Amino acid sequence: MASADNKIYFIITAKPPPPYGYIKAGEICFIDKQRFNTRQKNNDTDVLPVVRMGKVTDTLLDKVLLQPLSRRSAELLMAVESNEDRLLVLNDPEALEKASNLSAGCQVHVEYKGQWLTGVIRYIGSLKSFSSDPLTGVFFGVELQGEDKGKGQNDGSFSYKTYFTCPKNSGIFAPFTRIKPVYHKPSAPLLPTQSSLSITTTEPLKAGDRVTFFGDKNAHHGMVMDIKDHPDGKMVLISTDKDEEGKRGGEMLIPLDCVIKEELLNKDETEKMDTSQGAGMGGVTDSDEITVGSLVQFLGKTLLYGIVRWIGYLPDFPGMTAGLELEDSSAGVNDGTYKGKRYFNCPPYCGLFVKLSSCRPDDRFSGVKKKLFNGNSDNDEAMVSEEQDNVPPIRTEDVSNRLIGKMKGIQGHCNSCYMDSALFSVFSCSSVLDSLLFKTTEYETIQSILLKNIVNPLRKQGFVSEQSVMNLRKQLQKREHCPTYTTDEKDPEEFLSLIMQEILFLDPPLILCSQSGSIQKVQSCYYYQIFMDYNHHLVLPTVQQLLEHSFYSNSLKLAEVPSCLILTMPRSGKSFKMFPKIIPSTELDITGLLADGPQQCVLCGQLANQECAECFRDAAFSDTGFKYFCVKCSAQVHSHQQRRCHKPSTLILPQGFSYSQSSGSDRRTPPREKLELFAVLCIETSHYVSFVKYGPQDTDWIFFDSMADRVGESDGYNIPEVRACPEVGQYLHMPLAQLANQVPREMEGVAKRLFCDGYMYLYQSKTMSLYR
């Protein structure tokens, strides 16, 4: 799915005239933002080539028929089944705005079979597991409450997929047109002690206060997030705790006069708790080794790892207590809350309170005590630097000591080799995609795990445990991107695309343009799959040749120099390879692949003015694919009888370059644009490994296998290994004829796997990465 930044969305407000009379008013459509901007620069926006949802081809529509929509509005309207109803709702922008502000946990009325029922939103999102459209309709999953329980249509499932859980016939999925927020005051009686409390005379509520309120027949607890003005009076936005069944309520809007500060209900106990909590947050412990922010391990049923977020005394809990945020999100029991009171914040099921004396420093870090973010730190400068810690890639001189050996790299577990190899390749020795780690995103938990639990430990200690990767897989599965992320093997490009595109919303690093007649189309993507026609004569191809032939066959060019180029090789599944061996091009010359930019004549080396597509396969001039000529050389080349039928096309010279009939071509030599190979992923019998170029020397190569060895059987664990493989560099710089005669099984070390099992090749432009 494309991110919101890539498309502009519209609703068709009136039926178009012939020949588009079959298009209905109320349909949703879109256009690529880059394509729109290009037309806008050319003052060509009176008619727009839009794509209607469910279609794949453009339709030219007059802009007067199109009303722009935000992505969220388009998603909400897509859930409305009737085109006529969409147009009616369009006249009520307030309803769209209210629906956009709803969140999980909000109390609402939902219309079902002509009745308005009361419930709580448990899910907001799509009900489609797959769609080729850039967005799908957003529905609201509501769990019915109180007397309306059992009056719904499901248990939180739709089309055999569970989106939330609730009792039978107590769930409803509905578009926003059948949802109304609940703003009325609760009819339940107030707390018995309220009559003795003067709410108006206490200090006003503020963000962060713990409160108690009645949302239905039971008391609820939570924390004040904000206080808002509303036509019905002041409303308090509350982040609620879990209920008795362990369900998290989310955020709710409650009238101000129905909310009571918890300190008024039990002032003495709260003061006692606040005193102990304050001492704990100051770092007073029974041990000089462990303080708030320390990385620790705790032996429960299994060995658990986590970060100390709070230290103090809990009611009915003997001794000094530590509040831990665990690495494994399934091993905890809370979110930092104990008996309705919050002591620290962490994701659901990541929190655990244990005796401080049971904690030990995390031995994975050799006893080094590392401080992480602590909201009550006295040192603001240190707090920020630790939270924003950016560990650089491993330097060439540090690879031998930090990264090479057994139990190094990323530990594999349960079909994770595709993810292990991809993460190791991208982040161990390169920073080209580091912007992923610091972009603003709604998936902060996933980004935090990626940065703090995987990338930083990999670069600092040279090792990442299987638990950290499993935690990332669980979070991806929880986000419902794929229900089998913790069990099944995936393709590395699928995983990287998910992270870059749908989780961290990275701008696509690869911009392609294709020429169809006089129409040039621009498309963006995160990786490029090489496709080959069967007319090629390649036997032992290089990556350079494969990329050029693929671009030629598909009439593609690069719109700009990419900062990162991820290529997957031509193959069918995991068993069929089009070529028995592929030679990795350590340097990829993309000058001839650029749509705009000065080109060099393949004969004289001066500025080229023409390109001849028919000469692509003619090896008489050079062994590169695309053939560019200056006017003089083009005339000579095409005077040959075999080439007289060719039709060279004229190149548009970039700004700063010129050509005249009198003086000829600009005599300056056009610059070459080249990318460096920094990693290769290989696959053999469904197992992924990777090679990484870590330094400037030809022999600076390492080989990584996340499951190189194993200890034990079903209850054992894998041993990852990183080894130096300088032999790879020796083969890569061997003359082609000599390399062609090499018998794969007789090649030294692990070189055979690089040449025979190459699947994904990663290239970087160190210059362009500075601007990305």
Secondary structure, DSSP 8 states (H G I E B T S, - for coil): ---GGGEEEEEE-S---TT-TTS-TT-EEEEEHHHHHHHHHTT--SEEEEEETT--SEEEEEGGGEEEE-HHHHHHHHT---HHHHHHHHT-HHHHHHHHH--TT-EEEEEETTEEEEEEEEEEE-S-S--SSS----EEEEEE-GGGTT-SSBSSEETTEESS--STT-EEEE-GGGEEE--S---S---GGGGGS-GGGS----TT-EEEEESSSSEEEEEEEEEE--TTS-EEEEEEEE-TTS-EEEEEEEEGGGEEEHHHHSHHHHHHHHHHHHHHHTT--S-SS--TT-EEEEESSSEEEEEEEEEEEETTEEEEEEEEEESSTTT-SBSSEETTEESS---TT-EEEEEGGGEEE-GGGTT-------TT-S-HHHHHHHHT-------GGGHHHHT-EET-EE---SS-HHHHHHHHHHHSS--TTGGGGGS--S-HHHHHIIIIIIIHHHHHHSEE-HHHHHHHHHHHHHTTS-TTTTTS---HHHHHHIIIIIIS----SEEEEEEETTEEEEEEES-EE----TT---SS-BHHHHHHHHHHHTTEEESS--SEEEEE-SEETTTEES-S--B--SEEE-GGGBSSS--B-TTT-SB--EE-GGGTT-TTS-SSSS-EE-HHHHHHHTTSTTTTT---EE----TT--EETTTEE--S-----EEEEEEEEEEETTEEEEEEE-SSSTT-EEEEEEEEEEESSTT-EEEEEEEE-THHHHHHTS-HHHHHT--GGGSSTTHHHHHHSEEEEEEE-TTGGGG-
